[in-house]
Amino acid sequence: SRGYKRKSRGYRMVRRGDTALTVGDEPLQYFLKYPQIGVAVSESRSIGIPLMLSEQPNTQVILLDDSYQHLSVTPYLNILLTEFDAPYSNDILLPAGRLREWKSGADRADIIIVSKCPENLSLETKTLMRDQLEIKPHQALYFSKYRYDQPYHLLTGMRHQLNQYDNIILVTAIANESYLLTHLSQSGSDIHTMTYEDHHVFSPHEVSLLKQQYDHLAQDSKTIILTTEKDATRLILHREYIEENRLPILVLPIHVTFLDQDGNRFNQQIQEALLNFKY
């Protein structure tokens, strides 16, 4: 990964004791969620890959995060993600839109995954999406959704049930929280949002504002603070303040699951590609 917004520079393996400031929030999230894999950051993937291989020579697969336009590295397999509610086919180039290159760049993808899909997606809708994205003969198309697990306490790891709280203060600094809000609407709680731009590093003042909001709501009703796994890597930078003020911050785990039999097909395609790999 690039390690966006980290304070360090150059190549670096993520290790125990690192923070979002030293390696970036997403690499730290990967490291904490999947401790069995090696995670490294480098502004230049073409420099970072040889260094990673020299440090971990038994590495068999390297997964590059957010590197579709990193053309100094020729990938063996290109996987492109696009959101169900905001497909690249409906978007335009920066700065007016979100695209980093022309839509025709999607032709380089071997696999296209439509993410954040509704729970029940009809065959007709899938077919319309395939036509809209103009899927090429060499490309495989899959559909996925998010699954949220039972939240756990930021400091203790203890699991909690959200439906026992009257108020949920949702603190996020992610690209799009609409999918999460739809999920939380089923909890029966009143949702109060504190929203920041993606990858935002929370300041001491902002954490104190969070405490004020919690103290106000907790006076009359059962209240909890909720955040994402990605945002938790930046909130934990204020561990001492959170401990001193006993702020009940829960972290909502997230998993990606495929719709229907797409998961089996995706795994099979990846497995076959790796088994057939030749230098």
Salt bridges, closest charged atoms under 4 A:
ASP18 OD1 - ARG12 NH2 2.63
ASP25 OD2 - HIS199 ND1 3.02
ASP25 OD2 - ARG234 NE 2.90
GLU26 OE2 - HIS199 NE2 3.99
GLU26 OE2 - LYS230 NZ 2.99
GLU43 OE1 - ARG6 NH2 3.14
GLU55 OE2 - ARG15 NH2 2.15
ASP66 OD1 - ARG100 NH1 2.97
GLU83 OE2 - LYS116 NZ 3.40
ASP91 OD2 - ARG98 NE 3.44
GLU101 OE2 - ARG108 NH2 2.91
ASP107 OD1 - LYS136 NZ 3.25
GLU119 OE2 - LYS145 NZ 2.38
ASP149 OD1 - ARG147 NE 3.30
ASP149 OD2 - HIS255 NE2 2.73
GLU197 OE2 - LYS5 NZ 3.75
ASP198 OD2 - HIS199 NE2 3.43
ASP198 OD1 - LYS230 NZ 2.75
GLU206 OE1 - HIS200 NE2 2.77
ASP215 OD2 - LYS211 NZ 2.56
GLU229 OE1 - LYS33 NZ 2.99
ASP231 OD1 - ARG234 NH2 2.79
GLU243 OE2 - ARG239 NH1 3.51
ASP260 OD2 - LYS126 NZ 2.33
ASP262 OD1 - ARG265 NH2 2.99
